[in-house]
Amino acid sequence: MEASPCCSCQKSKAPLQCGLCSGALCKGCAQFVEEGRFSYDPSVSEDLTKGVYCPACYDGTVLPALHAYDELMAKARNVSVYFKTQSKETRLMKRNQQALEVHGCPDREEALLRLAFLSAKAGFGTLLDVDLTAEKVRQGAYQTSVWKGTGVPFQKD
């Protein structure tokens, strides 16, 4: 990479490059977004996974997406969850939505939060008939569990 000045502060040494506008950046001006920041959203834009942004692109594009993601995550934490074993409490609720599925989660809590995130993103506040199952995965002498789950979204009146 040739020595081009920083697009923000005009320093002569700019080793980084913005993920959106491809402008040269110094480490002091660069805004960083960690790699797994949008990990719960399967439909995140490719532009938001670059990692390094100039201040203008960060304020204009990345920051609003971060705020929207954080609001959605807060809604996901408040989603009401009814497991399959609680069918007596939910027998009068209609299950007219397609079931949501998640696969490949490292633990039970993450599988449940991923289901709740998908439900909150679709605009629902309740998950019905949640079923979480673990599958043992063996790699030589090492053994771990991979979780998967399903749930039907529902909106209370």
Backbone bond lengths (Angstrom), bond angles and torsions (degrees), N, CA, C in turn:
res aa  C-N    CA-C-N  psi(-1)  N-CA   C-N-CA  omega(-1)  CA-C   N-CA-C  phi
1 M - - - 1.452 - - 1.522 108.34 -
2 E 1.292 116.63 128.88 1.461 119.57 -179.69 1.525 110.49 -77.17
3 A 1.340 114.49 157.79 1.465 120.41 -175.43 1.524 109.87 -75.89
4 S 1.307 116.90 101.81 1.457 121.19 176.07 1.520 107.62 -114.21
5 P 1.314 117.77 150.40 1.472 119.69 -177.20 1.531 111.64 -72.39
6 C 1.317 114.78 155.19 1.461 121.95 178.23 1.526 109.04 -63.42
7 C 1.313 117.21 134.91 1.465 120.92 -177.96 1.522 112.18 -73.37
8 S 1.330 117.83 -12.69 1.452 120.56 -178.60 1.526 113.14 -101.74
9 C 1.339 116.94 -51.23 1.469 119.54 -175.34 1.521 113.33 -110.67
10 Q 1.313 118.60 -3.31 1.461 125.42 177.60 1.526 113.79 66.96
11 K 1.327 119.49 21.75 1.463 121.50 172.76 1.518 108.24 -67.07
12 S 1.329 115.53 148.17 1.461 118.91 -175.14 1.529 112.70 -74.79
13 K 1.318 118.22 -23.75 1.455 121.05 -178.07 1.531 109.45 -102.21
14 A 1.310 117.10 108.79 1.466 122.11 -178.34 1.529 109.38 -133.00
15 P 1.337 118.04 88.99 1.469 120.32 -175.30 1.529 115.12 -79.83
16 L 1.313 118.59 -14.09 1.466 121.22 -175.98 1.522 111.42 -102.62
17 Q 1.321 115.74 164.53 1.460 121.38 -179.42 1.525 109.25 -134.26
18 C 1.329 116.69 135.37 1.463 122.37 179.53 1.529 109.49 -65.54
19 G 1.325 116.27 139.22 1.457 121.28 -179.31 1.517 113.98 -73.49
20 L 1.340 118.17 -20.34 1.462 120.96 -178.45 1.523 112.70 -100.15
21 C 1.331 116.46 -55.67 1.466 119.50 -173.83 1.522 112.83 -98.20
22 S 1.325 118.79 -3.41 1.463 125.27 179.48 1.519 113.22 61.47
23 G 1.315 117.90 23.93 1.459 121.27 176.46 1.518 110.57 -78.67
24 A 1.348 116.16 149.38 1.458 121.57 179.15 1.529 109.55 -73.93
25 L 1.332 116.29 142.11 1.465 121.88 -177.06 1.520 110.85 -137.62
26 C 1.339 115.44 144.13 1.461 119.93 169.49 1.528 107.79 -89.08
27 K 1.323 116.68 165.77 1.468 120.02 -177.27 1.517 112.20 -65.15
28 G 1.320 117.82 -29.53 1.456 120.95 -179.52 1.517 113.26 -71.06
29 C 1.305 117.74 -30.45 1.468 121.65 -177.68 1.530 112.93 -93.79
30 A 1.315 117.35 -19.76 1.465 120.92 -175.40 1.522 111.12 -68.99
31 Q 1.322 115.91 140.46 1.463 123.50 173.88 1.529 107.03 -105.65
32 F 1.326 116.44 125.35 1.457 121.08 -175.67 1.527 110.76 -105.95
33 V 1.321 115.67 140.95 1.463 123.11 173.07 1.523 105.88 -122.71
34 E 1.351 116.27 124.75 1.460 119.32 -176.91 1.525 111.41 -63.33
35 E 1.300 114.69 157.71 1.462 121.70 -170.73 1.528 114.04 -61.55
36 G 1.305 119.48 -44.49 1.455 121.60 -175.89 1.517 114.07 -95.37
37 R 1.313 118.19 24.82 1.467 121.97 -173.43 1.528 112.33 -64.34
38 F 1.317 117.90 -36.94 1.466 122.24 -179.03 1.531 110.40 -107.95
39 S 1.321 117.75 36.51 1.466 120.68 -171.45 1.530 114.00 -69.51
40 Y 1.316 118.89 -24.50 1.468 120.42 -178.29 1.528 112.66 -83.98
41 D 1.308 117.90 -13.36 1.465 121.38 -178.34 1.527 109.48 -98.29
42 P 1.334 118.74 109.35 1.461 119.76 -178.75 1.527 113.81 -72.71
43 S 1.323 117.91 -17.46 1.467 120.56 -177.12 1.522 111.97 -108.72
44 V 1.334 117.47 33.73 1.459 120.51 -179.71 1.534 109.50 -71.28
45 S 1.316 115.64 144.75 1.456 121.42 -179.11 1.530 110.54 -67.06
46 E 1.302 116.87 146.54 1.464 122.24 178.55 1.530 111.25 -62.60
47 D 1.331 116.88 -29.46 1.463 120.85 179.67 1.521 112.50 -65.27
48 L 1.319 118.30 -25.41 1.462 121.44 -176.93 1.522 113.26 -88.96
49 T 1.320 118.05 2.89 1.460 121.29 -179.94 1.520 112.80 -109.04
50 K 1.308 118.46 10.71 1.463 121.70 -176.63 1.522 112.83 -72.99
51 G 1.342 119.10 -40.23 1.458 121.58 175.88 1.514 115.64 104.65
52 V 1.338 119.17 -38.57 1.469 122.48 -176.95 1.523 108.69 -124.39
53 Y 1.348 115.92 131.96 1.464 120.78 -177.48 1.516 110.45 -139.05
54 C 1.321 115.82 151.61 1.459 120.74 172.61 1.531 107.78 -77.35
55 P 1.339 118.27 160.66 1.472 119.42 -177.95 1.530 113.85 -58.25
56 A 1.323 117.99 -37.02 1.467 120.48 -178.84 1.532 111.28 -67.22
57 C 1.318 117.65 -45.80 1.466 121.22 179.52 1.525 110.79 -68.38
58 Y 1.328 116.74 -36.91 1.461 120.51 179.65 1.525 110.64 -64.17
59 D 1.343 116.65 -47.18 1.463 120.36 -179.26 1.526 112.23 -69.15
60 G 1.325 117.51 -35.17 1.456 120.81 -175.45 1.514 115.17 -84.70
61 T 1.328 117.54 -32.98 1.460 120.58 -173.25 1.529 113.21 -117.92
62 V 1.326 116.47 -50.25 1.460 120.46 -171.13 1.527 112.11 -76.06
63 L 1.321 118.12 -44.30 1.461 121.54 -176.40 1.534 112.98 -61.37
64 P 1.355 119.86 -44.62 1.475 118.27 175.52 1.535 112.84 -61.98
65 A 1.335 116.94 -36.62 1.465 119.95 178.04 1.527 110.96 -67.51
66 L 1.337 117.07 -37.18 1.466 120.66 176.91 1.523 111.44 -64.07
67 H 1.332 116.60 -43.04 1.463 120.30 178.92 1.531 111.18 -64.92
68 A 1.325 117.20 -42.28 1.467 120.69 178.34 1.532 110.69 -64.02
69 Y 1.324 117.15 -40.29 1.466 121.58 178.61 1.528 110.70 -64.82
70 D 1.339 116.98 -42.49 1.466 120.65 179.42 1.530 111.71 -65.72
71 E 1.339 117.48 -38.26 1.469 120.73 176.49 1.526 110.89 -64.85
72 L 1.323 115.83 -41.42 1.462 120.42 178.45 1.531 111.10 -65.90
73 M 1.329 116.77 -37.11 1.464 120.47 177.61 1.533 110.63 -67.03
74 A 1.331 117.29 -37.01 1.470 120.43 176.57 1.528 110.57 -65.12
75 K 1.341 117.17 -39.54 1.466 120.37 175.95 1.526 110.93 -65.06
76 A 1.329 116.44 -37.78 1.466 120.52 -179.68 1.521 111.26 -64.90
77 R 1.314 116.98 -34.57 1.465 119.98 178.68 1.530 111.86 -71.14
78 N 1.335 117.47 -18.04 1.462 121.66 179.68 1.524 113.47 -101.83
79 V 1.315 118.18 7.86 1.462 121.64 178.56 1.528 109.09 -71.09
80 S 1.323 116.08 132.42 1.469 121.24 176.68 1.522 109.02 -77.04
81 V 1.324 116.06 134.65 1.461 121.09 -175.83 1.524 109.54 -121.05
82 Y 1.334 115.79 128.42 1.461 122.74 174.96 1.530 107.53 -121.14
83 F 1.311 116.27 119.48 1.457 120.89 -179.03 1.527 110.67 -79.28
84 K 1.316 115.77 167.81 1.463 120.74 -179.00 1.521 112.12 -60.05
85 T 1.310 116.78 -29.60 1.466 120.64 -179.22 1.524 112.39 -74.24
86 Q 1.329 118.18 -10.72 1.461 122.63 179.60 1.523 111.33 -100.86
87 S 1.309 117.81 37.83 1.463 120.98 -174.82 1.525 113.05 -68.03
88 K 1.320 118.41 -22.99 1.468 119.72 178.83 1.520 111.40 -67.75
89 E 1.326 117.27 -35.01 1.462 120.26 179.67 1.525 112.21 -72.79
90 T 1.331 116.51 -25.27 1.464 119.87 -173.40 1.517 113.47 -113.81
91 R 1.307 119.12 14.64 1.468 120.26 -173.56 1.521 113.54 -65.98
92 L 1.331 118.87 -23.36 1.462 120.97 -179.17 1.530 113.34 -93.82
93 M 1.318 117.08 -1.42 1.466 120.80 179.40 1.523 109.38 -87.93
94 K 1.329 115.76 131.29 1.461 120.47 -177.63 1.525 110.22 -76.86
95 R 1.305 114.36 137.35 1.459 121.63 179.18 1.520 108.78 -108.35
96 N 1.328 116.25 70.22 1.460 120.23 -175.76 1.528 112.98 -100.75
97 Q 1.320 117.98 3.99 1.460 121.38 176.59 1.529 109.46 -99.28
98 Q 1.320 114.97 156.88 1.457 119.84 177.51 1.529 109.64 -73.50
99 A 1.314 117.26 141.63 1.464 121.87 -178.24 1.525 110.72 -67.57
100 L 1.329 115.86 141.14 1.458 122.74 175.73 1.521 108.61 -91.12
101 E 1.331 116.60 146.94 1.459 120.87 -179.35 1.516 110.16 -133.74
102 V 1.326 115.78 143.29 1.462 122.16 171.06 1.524 107.72 -131.21
103 H 1.322 116.09 148.29 1.460 122.34 -178.13 1.525 109.43 -137.09
104 G 1.305 116.29 154.23 1.456 121.77 170.69 1.514 115.88 74.13
105 C 1.304 118.88 31.10 1.470 121.83 179.82 1.529 109.41 -89.35
106 P 1.329 117.22 141.84 1.469 119.40 -177.73 1.524 114.94 -73.82
107 D 1.340 118.75 -24.14 1.461 120.03 177.97 1.525 110.61 -146.94
108 R 1.325 115.09 170.65 1.462 122.27 -174.55 1.524 111.99 -64.97
109 E 1.331 117.20 -42.39 1.461 121.24 -177.51 1.526 111.51 -64.29
110 E 1.333 116.76 -39.06 1.463 118.81 178.84 1.524 111.13 -67.93
111 A 1.316 117.59 -39.01 1.467 120.30 177.47 1.523 110.60 -61.60
112 L 1.329 116.47 -42.32 1.463 120.73 179.02 1.528 111.36 -66.43
113 L 1.336 117.40 -41.48 1.460 120.55 179.39 1.527 111.40 -68.29
114 R 1.318 117.63 -35.08 1.472 119.83 176.85 1.531 110.85 -65.71
115 L 1.322 116.98 -40.71 1.467 120.33 175.59 1.524 110.76 -62.59
116 A 1.325 116.63 -44.00 1.463 120.81 179.62 1.522 110.76 -64.95
117 F 1.335 117.91 -36.87 1.464 121.08 178.48 1.525 110.68 -64.44
118 L 1.323 116.85 -44.65 1.466 119.99 178.41 1.522 111.13 -63.13
119 S 1.325 116.73 -37.60 1.461 121.06 178.00 1.525 111.10 -66.52
120 A 1.331 117.19 -44.66 1.465 121.18 179.35 1.522 111.02 -66.08
121 K 1.317 117.24 -36.27 1.470 120.67 178.95 1.526 110.98 -66.16
122 A 1.328 116.67 -33.21 1.462 120.75 178.15 1.523 112.20 -81.09
123 G 1.342 117.55 -5.55 1.457 120.93 176.33 1.517 114.83 94.30
124 F 1.311 117.63 16.43 1.459 121.88 -179.55 1.519 110.20 -104.89
125 G 1.333 116.27 151.67 1.453 120.99 -177.46 1.514 114.70 -112.05
126 T 1.334 117.25 1.82 1.463 120.77 -176.44 1.527 109.37 -142.54
127 L 1.322 115.95 144.74 1.457 122.33 172.53 1.520 108.50 -116.53
128 L 1.321 116.60 128.73 1.464 122.53 179.50 1.524 110.01 -110.16
129 D 1.308 116.11 155.07 1.467 123.37 174.56 1.528 112.72 51.97
130 V 1.319 116.60 43.62 1.463 120.80 -179.88 1.522 108.93 -71.49
131 D 1.322 114.89 129.90 1.456 121.70 179.22 1.520 107.92 -129.89
132 L 1.315 116.99 116.02 1.460 123.05 179.03 1.521 108.73 -113.38
133 T 1.335 116.37 127.30 1.458 120.55 -179.61 1.522 109.74 -131.07
134 A 1.330 114.67 145.83 1.461 121.63 178.03 1.519 109.47 -105.48
135 E 1.314 114.35 144.47 1.454 120.52 176.70 1.520 107.28 -125.73
136 K 1.315 117.08 128.28 1.461 120.68 -179.34 1.519 109.65 -78.49
137 V 1.323 114.57 133.57 1.456 121.32 179.01 1.520 107.20 -119.44
138 R 1.316 116.54 125.31 1.463 121.03 -179.46 1.515 109.33 -112.57
139 Q 1.336 114.11 129.01 1.462 121.11 175.82 1.523 106.90 -125.43
140 G 1.300 116.74 91.48 1.459 120.46 -174.94 1.516 109.92 69.22
141 A 1.335 116.22 -122.68 1.460 120.87 179.08 1.523 111.78 -90.12
142 Y 1.316 117.25 -6.08 1.463 121.99 -177.59 1.524 109.57 -93.35
143 Q 1.329 116.63 132.71 1.458 121.49 -179.45 1.520 109.43 -128.37
144 T 1.320 116.62 135.78 1.459 122.03 178.09 1.528 109.04 -142.73
145 S 1.314 115.74 171.00 1.466 120.75 178.46 1.517 110.05 -114.40
146 V 1.310 115.42 141.41 1.460 122.55 174.73 1.523 106.60 -118.55
147 W 1.335 116.09 129.74 1.464 121.33 -175.19 1.516 111.06 -102.07
148 K 1.319 115.01 145.68 1.460 121.54 172.19 1.519 107.65 -136.10
149 G 1.318 116.03 157.05 1.450 118.84 -177.44 1.512 112.72 -153.18
150 T 1.328 114.80 157.88 1.462 122.20 175.42 1.521 108.47 -135.49
151 G 1.315 115.38 154.12 1.457 121.14 177.71 1.517 110.35 -165.88
152 V 1.318 116.31 150.70 1.463 122.33 -179.78 1.527 108.44 -103.44
153 P 1.340 118.41 121.70 1.468 119.72 178.77 1.524 111.48 -73.81
154 F 1.334 115.09 148.84 1.458 121.41 -178.16 1.520 108.12 -150.95
155 Q 1.327 116.93 142.07 1.462 121.88 177.73 1.515 109.43 -110.91
156 K 1.333 115.95 120.43 1.468 120.05 176.64 1.520 109.20 -73.14
157 D 1.315 116.83 150.36 1.467 120.68 178.30 1.508 111.63 -79.96
